[in-house]
């Protein structure tokens, strides 16, 4: 099972997002309005990413939670044996490294 800190790290690494306008038939819109429990923007986002991966292949570090779990297992890490303190320490280090990578200007 994937540790909650790993899922949280993956989920918090989403960059700024652009807005798009999506046109759907009126009947589809009415049906969508009846299902307020569904986050339709997330459904559309996932469908777009899946389609892009079909035509272009995976890009960057985007992986599903299942794939991430498989990668961790393949690396020989047993998340059940990782202490919470150790996980938090690694999470903070990864967050700081990611912030430095994305927030600093690199001089040539």
C-alpha positions in Angstrom: 0.0 0.0 0.0 1.3 3.5 -0.9 2.0 5.7 2.1 -0.1 8.7 2.6 2.9 11.1 2.5 3.9 9.8 -0.9 0.4 10.4 -2.3 0.3 13.8 -0.7 3.7 14.7 -2.3 2.6 13.7 -5.7 -0.7 15.5 -5.4 0.9 18.8 -4.1 3.3 18.9 -7.1 0.6 20.1 -9.5 1.7 23.4 -11.1 -0.4 26.3 -12.0 -3.3 25.4 -14.3 -4.8 27.2 -17.3 -8.5 27.6 -17.9 -10.2 26.2 -20.9 -13.8 26.4 -22.2 -15.5 23.1 -22.9 -18.7 22.9 -24.9 -21.0 19.9 -24.3 -24.5 19.2 -25.6 -27.3 20.6 -23.4 -28.5 17.1 -22.4 -25.1 16.2 -21.2 -24.9 19.4 -19.3 -28.2 18.7 -17.6 -27.1 15.2 -16.6 -23.8 16.6 -15.3 -25.7 19.1 -13.1 -27.6 16.3 -11.5 -24.3 14.7 -10.3 -22.9 17.4 -8.1 -20.8 14.8 -6.3 -18.6 14.5 -9.4 -15.7 17.0 -10.0 -16.2 17.4 -13.7 -13.1 19.5 -14.2 -11.1 16.6 -12.7 -12.8 14.1 -15.0 -12.0 16.3 -18.1 -8.4 16.8 -16.9 -7.8 13.1 -16.4 -9.4 12.3 -19.8 -7.2 14.8 -21.5 -4.0 13.5 -19.8 -4.9 9.9 -20.7 -5.5 10.9 -24.4 -2.3 12.8 -24.6 -0.4 9.8 -23.2 -2.0 7.6 -25.8 -0.9 9.8 -28.7 2.4 11.1 -27.2 3.4 8.8 -24.4 4.0 9.8 -20.8 5.8 13.1 -20.2 7.9 14.2 -17.3 7.3 12.7 -13.9 3.5 12.1 -14.2 2.7 8.7 -12.9 -0.4 7.3 -11.3 -0.4 6.3 -7.6 -0.4 2.6 -8.7 2.6 3.2 -11.0 4.4 5.1 -8.2 3.7 2.2 -5.8 5.1 -0.3 -8.4 8.3 1.9 -8.8 8.8 2.1 -5.0 8.4 -1.7 -4.7 10.8 -2.3 -7.6 13.4 -0.1 -5.9 13.1 -2.5 -2.9 11.6 -0.1 -0.5 9.1 -1.5 1.9 6.9 1.5 2.9 5.5 -0.5 5.9 9.0 -0.4 7.5 9.5 3.4 7.0 8.8 5.3 10.1 6.5 8.4 10.0 9.4 10.6 11.2 11.6 9.3 8.4 8.9 9.8 5.9 8.2 13.4 7.0 12.0 14.1 6.9 12.2 12.8 3.3 9.0 14.7 2.3 10.4 18.0 3.6 13.6 17.4 1.8 11.8 16.6 -1.5 9.6 19.7 -1.0 12.5 22.0 -0.4 14.4 20.5 -3.4 11.4 20.9 -5.6 10.9 24.5 -4.4 14.5 25.4 -5.2 14.3 23.7 -8.6 11.1 25.6 -9.6 11.6 28.9 -7.8 15.2 29.9 -8.5 16.7 31.4 -11.6 19.7 29.5 -13.0 22.5 31.6 -14.5 24.4 30.2 -17.5 
